[in-house]
Amino acid sequence: MAVAIEAPFHVLAVDDSLPDRKLIERLLKTSSFQVTTVDSGSKALEFLGLHDHEDSPISTQSDQQEVAVNLIITDYCMPGMTGYDLLKKIKESSYLRDIPVVIMSSDNIPSRINRCLEEGADEFFLKPVRLSDMSKLKPHILKSRCKEHYQQEQHLQSNSESNNSSNPTSENSSSSTSSNSHKRKAVDEEILPHTIRPRHS
């Protein structure tokens, strides 16, 4: 009996530091994730098919979108677009907002951590990132997938209900027409005996 092999989850790792990028790539691959690495927030958005000044995917994204991204892990401190800016862009996009985002930082600053979590980050890792941190990623991906499947089912159900609700209209109208004819027949039968009753002299 053949067993279907599930494709590995795909993680997009974003960090301007080459050593840190190599480290996170090695940790992710060791944990059986498929990995794509980029060195800036703008390149991450480009890979995802989103320009850094747009909220919808660009039309020339077919090559990138052949490989779905299941999770994004990004450094907080990067030149140009920070990890926080990237997080906001992703969560503002109706197309990308359901992708889990994990922020990494060398600085343990509670206000920064809280700000990222409030903006929609699923996790905040302190650098150096460890192999044990990788086990925290899969639950976020599975949670996102369950949410996506639920939304698809709700969409299909609402479409089915709208189609069903459009059909009974004609049935109701025909049944009402039929009931009206029955009523008229009953009235005629009720009136008819009175009109043909013989008169006594």
C-alpha positions in Angstrom: 0.0 0.0 0.0 1.5 3.3 -1.1 1.8 6.0 1.6 1.5 9.7 0.5 4.5 11.7 1.5 3.5 15.2 2.7 5.6 18.0 1.3 7.7 19.9 3.9 6.4 23.2 5.2 8.0 26.2 3.4 9.5 28.9 5.6 10.7 32.3 4.2 13.6 33.6 6.4 14.4 37.3 6.3 17.7 38.7 7.8 20.2 41.2 6.6 23.0 39.4 8.5 24.6 36.6 6.4 25.8 34.6 9.5 22.4 34.8 11.1 20.7 33.9 7.8 23.0 30.8 7.4 22.2 29.8 11.0 18.4 30.0 10.7 18.6 28.2 7.4 20.6 25.4 8.9 18.2 25.1 11.9 15.2 25.1 9.7 16.6 22.4 7.3 17.6 20.3 10.3 14.0 20.5 11.4 12.8 19.3 8.0 11.5 22.6 6.7 11.9 23.8 3.2 13.7 27.2 3.3 14.0 30.3 1.2 16.3 33.1 2.5 16.3 36.8 1.6 18.3 39.7 3.0 15.6 42.4 3.2 12.0 43.1 3.9 11.5 44.5 0.4 12.9 41.3 -1.2 10.6 39.3 1.1 7.6 41.2 -0.2 8.8 40.8 -3.8 9.1 37.0 -3.3 5.6 36.9 -1.8 4.4 38.8 -4.9 3.7 42.1 -3.1 5.4 45.4 -3.8 6.3 47.3 -0.6 3.9 50.0 -1.6 0.9 47.8 -2.5 -1.7 45.8 -0.6 -2.4 43.2 -3.3 -0.3 40.7 -5.1 1.4 41.8 -8.3 0.2 40.3 -11.6 3.6 39.0 -12.5 3.9 36.8 -9.5 3.2 33.4 -11.0 6.8 32.1 -10.7 7.0 33.0 -7.0 3.6 31.7 -6.1 4.2 28.2 -7.4 5.8 27.6 -4.0 3.5 28.5 -1.2 5.0 30.1 1.9 3.7 28.6 5.1 5.5 30.8 7.6 7.7 33.9 7.6 10.5 34.4 10.2 12.2 37.8 10.1 14.8 39.8 12.0 13.5 42.9 13.7 16.5 45.3 13.1 17.2 45.6 9.4 18.1 48.7 7.3 15.3 50.2 5.2 12.3 48.1 6.1 12.4 46.7 9.6 10.9 43.4 10.6 8.1 45.3 12.3 7.4 47.2 9.0 7.4 43.9 7.1 5.0 42.4 9.7 2.6 45.4 9.2 2.7 45.0 5.4 1.8 41.4 5.6 -1.0 41.8 8.1 -2.5 44.7 6.1 -2.7 42.6 3.0 -5.9 40.5 2.7 -3.9 38.1 0.5 -1.0 37.5 3.0 -2.4 38.2 6.5 -3.1 34.6 7.4 0.6 33.6 7.0 2.1 33.2 10.4 5.0 35.6 11.2 7.8 35.1 13.7 10.1 38.0 14.7 13.7 37.6 15.8 15.8 40.1 17.8 19.0 40.3 19.7 17.5 42.8 22.1 15.1 41.7 24.9 13.0 44.8 24.9 9.5 44.1 26.3 7.8 47.1 24.6 9.2 46.0 21.3 8.1 42.4 21.8 4.6 43.5 22.9 4.3 45.8 19.9 5.1 43.0 17.5 2.7 40.6 19.2 -0.1 43.2 19.2 0.5 43.8 15.5 -0.1 40.1 14.8 3.2 38.3 15.2 2.7 34.7 16.2 6.0 34.4 18.1 9.1 36.4 19.2 12.5 34.7 19.3 15.5 36.1 21.1 18.8 35.6 19.2 20.8 33.5 19.0 17.9 31.3 17.7 18.2 27.7 19.0 17.2 24.4 17.5 14.6 24.0 20.3 12.8 27.2 19.0 12.1 25.4 15.7 9.6 23.1 17.4 7.4 26.2 18.1 6.9 26.9 14.4 4.9 23.9 13.3 1.9 24.5 15.6 1.5 28.1 14.1 1.5 26.6 10.6 -1.0 23.9 11.5 -3.3 26.5 13.2 -3.1 28.7 10.1 -4.0 25.8 7.8 -7.0 24.8 10.0 -8.2 28.4 9.9 -7.8 28.4 6.1 -9.7 25.1 5.6 -12.5 26.4 7.9 -12.8 29.6 5.9 -13.0 27.6 2.6 -15.7 25.3 4.0 -17.7 28.4 5.2 -17.3 29.9 1.8 -18.5 26.8 0.0 -21.4 26.4 2.5 -22.6 30.0 2.0 -22.4 29.5 -1.8 -24.4 26.3 -1.6 -27.1 28.0 0.6 -27.4 30.9 -1.7 -27.9 28.6 -4.7 -30.5 26.6 -2.8 -32.4 29.7 -1.7 -32.7 30.9 -5.3 -34.4 27.7 -6.5 -37.5 27.4 -4.2 -38.9 30.7 -5.4 -40.2 29.2 -8.6 -41.5 26.2 -6.6 -43.3 28.4 -4.1 -44.9 30.4 -6.9 -46.1 27.3 -8.7 -47.4 25.8 -5.4 -49.2 29.0 -4.6 -50.7 29.0 -8.1 -51.8 25.5 -7.6 -53.3 26.2 -4.2 -55.1 29.2 -5.6 -56.6 27.0 -8.4 -57.8 24.5 -5.7 -59.4 27.4 -3.8 -61.2 28.6 -6.9 -62.4 25.1 -7.6 -63.7 24.7 -4.1 -65.5 28.0 -4.3 -67.1 27.0 -7.6 -68.2 23.7 -6.2 -69.7 25.5 -3.2 -71.6 28.0 -5.4 -72.7 25.6 -8.1 -75.2 23.6 -6.0 -77.1 26.7 -5.1 -77.4 27.8 -8.7 -78.8 24.5 -10.0 -81.1 23.8 -7.0 -84.7 23.4 -8.5 -87.4 25.8 -7.5 -90.6 24.5 -5.9 -93.9 25.7 -7.3 
